[in-house]
Amino acid sequence: MMKPHTQGALLAGLACFLVGGSFTVNSVLGDYPYATGQALRYGGAALLLLPLLGRGGLAPLRRLALRQWLRLALLAAVGMAGFNFAVLAAERTAEPAVPGVFVGCAPVLVAVLGPLLAGRRPTRAVLAGAVLVALGALVVQGMGRTDLAGVIYSVLALLGETGFALIAVPLVAPLGPKLLSSAACGLAALESMAAGLVHGGTGVLQLPDAGEALALGWQTVVVTVIGFVCWYSGIQRIGAERATLFSGLIPVSAALTAPLVGTGGYGLPQAAGSLLVGVGVAIGSGIVAGQRRTSSAVMATCPQTRPTPQPTPPPSRSTARS
């Protein structure tokens, strides 16, 4: 039977790979109203997730305190609707590589902030892996040209990606990955449509054409329904710090899929950067050290996932984890 640590790594990796592919799909939606597209995407995902919850699957929502509802609304605003808006806004005055490089630094922020928020010291192996992942993302995409506005929006995209992991951590245990994804998507749909109506009026209410509908369908079913459930399932098993390491796969996936639609190529720099990302993930996630236990971060944030203690030999100097 596959161990929780391995399951979490595979789920987080799959989620980030799917998100990276969606960057290529975004090129089809350049002329479609942003708010409407996000509302359709997240609203559709919320509805598709409802049958997966089973009978009484919404009951945990009734037990949420006000502060938890506020956290859920913040997750939807910052990590979902806000993140996508920041990326789009950045790409108006900057090359797409610029927000991609900033978002690639999310593992470093999460590796530092995650433990500090939980009252722990950052783990050296995770931090070292996060730095390698960020460097790999930079090599894969290059820096690109930008202006001050592009940098500001790229920083906001980085904060959104960081919030997508850290804001959700206290909600994973009471809601579970499926209900958390469904509830957050429902709120993100409402927030996106409200922002669109305030900013653009009823002009944002337009139907997508065939190509746009296909792209939105892919983002709804594959990236949001499957991707979000896999992402929060990964966090549930290995913790936010280690799960966010796999966000380095986002630019790798984008680089791999870009040639399929003629929006980029995959050459030696992309291959070298992908290798750096892989090494960083391996070091930070514990694969190199032969990690067999669920991380202490998971035990701190999701105590119900603690495995039965297993006897392990004392770590050597080369494999010790702080």
C-alpha positions in Angstrom: 0.0 0.0 0.0 1.3 3.4 -1.0 2.5 5.5 2.0 0.8 8.8 2.8 4.0 10.7 2.1 4.3 9.2 -1.4 0.6 9.8 -2.0 0.9 13.4 -1.0 3.9 14.0 -3.2 2.2 12.5 -6.3 -1.1 14.4 -5.7 0.7 17.8 -5.2 2.9 17.1 -8.3 -0.1 16.2 -10.5 -2.0 19.3 -9.3 0.8 21.7 -10.2 1.5 20.0 -13.5 -2.2 20.5 -14.5 -2.0 24.2 -13.4 1.1 24.7 -15.6 -0.7 23.3 -18.6 -3.5 25.8 -18.0 -1.2 28.7 -18.6 -1.1 27.5 -22.2 -4.8 27.3 -22.4 -5.1 30.9 -21.1 -3.9 32.1 -24.4 -7.3 31.2 -25.9 -9.1 33.4 -23.3 -7.2 36.7 -24.0 -10.3 38.5 -25.3 -12.9 37.1 -23.0 -14.0 39.1 -19.9 -11.8 38.0 -17.0 -14.5 38.2 -14.3 -17.0 36.3 -16.4 -14.5 33.5 -17.2 -13.5 33.1 -13.6 -17.1 33.1 -12.4 -18.0 30.4 -14.9 -14.9 28.4 -14.1 -15.2 28.4 -10.4 -19.0 28.2 -10.3 -19.0 25.2 -12.6 -16.3 23.5 -10.5 -18.3 24.1 -7.3 -21.3 22.4 -8.8 -19.3 19.5 -10.2 -17.8 18.9 -6.8 -21.1 18.7 -5.0 -22.0 15.1 -6.0 -18.6 14.0 -4.9 -19.3 15.1 -1.3 -21.9 12.4 -0.7 -24.9 12.5 1.6 -24.5 15.1 4.3 -21.3 16.3 2.7 -22.1 20.0 3.3 -22.7 19.5 7.1 -19.2 20.6 8.1 -19.9 24.1 6.7 -22.6 24.6 9.3 -20.1 24.0 12.0 -17.6 26.6 10.8 -17.1 29.6 13.0 -17.2 33.2 11.6 -13.5 33.5 11.5 -13.3 30.3 9.5 -15.8 31.6 7.0 -13.7 34.8 6.7 -10.6 32.7 6.1 -12.5 30.8 3.4 -13.6 34.0 1.7 -10.0 35.3 1.9 -8.7 32.1 0.4 -11.1 32.5 -2.6 -10.2 36.2 -3.0 -6.4 36.0 -2.6 -5.4 32.6 -3.7 -7.9 32.1 -6.6 -9.6 35.2 -8.1 -6.9 37.6 -7.0 -4.0 35.4 -8.1 -5.5 35.0 -11.6 -6.2 38.7 -11.9 -2.7 39.6 -10.8 -1.1 37.3 -13.5 -3.4 38.7 -16.2 -2.6 42.3 -15.1 1.1 41.6 -15.0 1.1 40.2 -18.5 -0.4 43.5 -19.9 3.0 45.3 -19.5 5.4 42.4 -18.8 6.4 39.3 -20.7 4.7 36.1 -19.3 8.0 34.9 -17.9 8.1 37.7 -15.4 5.0 36.7 -13.2 6.1 33.1 -13.8 9.5 33.7 -12.2 8.0 35.6 -9.2 5.4 32.8 -8.7 8.3 30.3 -8.8 9.6 31.9 -5.6 6.5 30.8 -3.7 8.2 27.6 -2.3 10.8 29.8 -0.6 8.1 32.0 1.1 6.0 29.0 2.2 9.1 27.2 3.4 9.8 30.1 5.7 6.4 31.4 6.6 4.6 28.1 7.1 6.8 26.9 10.0 6.9 30.4 11.6 3.1 30.6 11.6 2.9 27.2 13.2 5.5 28.2 15.9 8.3 26.1 14.4 11.7 26.7 12.8 12.0 26.4 9.0 13.3 23.0 8.0 16.7 23.2 6.3 16.1 20.5 3.8 12.8 22.0 2.7 14.3 25.5 2.5 17.3 24.3 0.4 14.9 22.4 -1.9 12.7 25.5 -2.2 15.7 27.7 -3.3 16.7 25.1 -6.0 13.1 25.0 -7.2 12.9 28.8 -7.5 16.2 28.9 -9.4 14.9 26.1 -11.7 11.8 28.1 -12.4 14.0 31.1 -13.3 16.1 29.0 -15.7 13.1 27.4 -17.3 11.3 30.8 -18.1 14.1 33.4 -18.1 13.3 36.8 -16.7 11.8 38.7 -19.6 11.1 42.5 -20.0 8.8 44.4 -17.7 8.0 47.8 -16.1 7.1 48.8 -12.6 3.5 47.8 -12.9 4.5 44.4 -14.2 6.7 43.9 -11.2 4.0 45.0 -8.7 1.4 42.7 -10.2 3.9 39.9 -10.3 4.6 40.3 -6.6 0.8 40.2 -6.0 0.7 37.0 -8.0 3.4 35.6 -5.7 1.5 36.5 -2.6 -1.6 35.0 -4.1 0.2 31.7 -4.8 1.6 31.7 -1.3 -1.8 32.4 0.2 -3.4 29.6 -1.8 -1.4 27.2 0.4 -1.0 28.9 3.7 -4.5 30.4 4.1 -6.0 27.0 3.5 -4.0 25.0 6.0 -6.3 25.4 9.0 -9.3 24.6 6.8 -8.1 21.3 5.4 -8.8 19.3 8.6 -12.4 20.5 9.3 -13.6 20.5 5.7 -11.4 17.9 3.8 -10.0 18.5 0.3 -13.3 18.1 -1.6 -15.6 20.3 0.5 -12.8 22.9 0.9 -12.3 23.0 -2.9 -16.1 23.2 -3.5 -16.8 25.9 -1.0 -13.8 28.0 -2.0 -14.8 27.8 -5.7 -18.3 28.9 -4.9 -17.1 31.9 -3.1 -14.5 32.7 -5.8 -17.3 32.6 -8.4 -19.4 35.1 -6.4 -16.5 37.4 -5.8 -15.4 37.3 -9.4 -18.8 38.1 -10.7 -19.3 40.9 -8.2 -16.0 42.5 -9.1 -16.8 42.2 -12.8 -20.2 43.9 -12.4 -18.8 46.7 -10.3 -15.9 47.3 -12.7 -17.5 46.7 -16.1 -21.3 46.6 -15.5 -23.5 44.2 -17.4 -21.0 44.3 -20.3 -19.1 41.5 -18.7 -22.1 39.2 -19.2 -21.4 37.5 -22.5 -21.4 33.9 -23.7 -18.0 32.4 -24.8 -17.5 31.2 -28.3 -16.7 27.5 -29.1 -12.9 27.9 -28.5 -13.4 29.9 -25.3 -16.0 27.4 -24.0 -13.6 24.5 -24.6 -10.8 26.3 -22.7 -13.1 27.2 -19.8 -14.3 23.6 -19.7 -10.7 22.3 -19.5 -9.9 24.8 -16.7 -13.1 23.9 -14.8 -12.9 20.1 -14.9 -9.2 19.3 -15.2 -7.4 22.2 -13.5 -10.0 23.2 -10.9 -12.0 20.1 -9.9 -9.2 17.6 -10.3 -6.3 19.9 -9.6 -7.7 21.6 -6.5 -8.7 18.3 -4.9 -5.3 16.8 -5.6 -3.6 20.0 -4.2 -5.4 20.0 -0.9 -5.1 16.3 -0.6 -1.4 16.7 -1.0 -1.3 19.4 1.7 -3.3 17.1 4.0 -0.7 14.4 3.7 2.7 16.2 3.4 2.1 19.7 4.7 2.0 23.1 2.9 5.8 23.5 2.9 6.6 20.3 1.0 3.5 20.5 -1.2 4.4 24.0 -2.4 7.8 22.7 -3.6 5.9 21.1 -6.5 4.7 24.5 -7.7 8.1 24.4 -9.5 6.4 22.0 -11.9 4.1 24.8 -13.1 6.7 26.5 -15.3 8.0 23.1 -16.4 4.5 22.0 -17.5 3.9 25.3 -19.2 7.2 25.0 -21.1 6.4 21.4 -22.1 2.9 22.2 -23.4 3.6 25.6 -25.0 5.1 24.0 -28.2 1.8 22.1 -28.7 0.0 25.4 -29.5 2.9 27.2 -31.0 3.5 29.7 -28.2 7.0 28.7 -27.2 9.7 26.1 -27.4 11.5 23.6 -25.2 15.2 23.6 -25.4 18.4 23.2 -23.3 17.6 26.0 -20.8 14.2 24.5 -20.1 15.7 21.0 -19.7 18.3 22.4 -17.3 15.8 24.3 -15.3 13.5 21.3 -15.1 16.4 19.2 -13.7 17.0 21.9 -11.1 13.3 21.8 -10.1 13.4 18.0 -9.9 16.5 18.0 -7.7 15.0 20.7 -5.4 11.7 18.7 -5.1 13.6 15.6 -4.3 15.7 17.2 -1.6 13.0 19.2 0.0 10.3 16.5 -0.1 12.6 13.9 1.6 13.0 11.6 -1.4 16.8 11.9 -1.4 16.9 11.3 2.3 14.7 8.2 2.1 11.9 9.9 3.9 9.4 7.4 5.3 7.4 9.4 7.8 4.8 12.1 7.3 6.5 15.4 7.9 6.2 17.2 11.2 4.4 20.0 9.4 1.5 17.7 8.6 1.4 16.6 12.3 1.2 20.2 13.3 -1.5 21.2 10.9 -3.5 18.0 10.4 -3.1 15.8 13.5 -5.7 13.3 12.4 -3.3 12.2 9.6 -0.5 11.0 12.0 0.7 7.5 11.1 1.5 4.8 13.5 5.0 5.5 14.8 7.6 3.3 13.1 11.0 2.6 14.4 13.7 4.4 12.3 17.5 4.3 12.5 19.3 7.5 13.7 19.9 9.8 10.7 23.4 10.2 9.5 25.0 13.6 9.1 24.3 13.6 5.3 20.6 12.8 5.7 19.7 14.6 8.9 16.6 16.8 8.8 16.2 19.7 11.2 
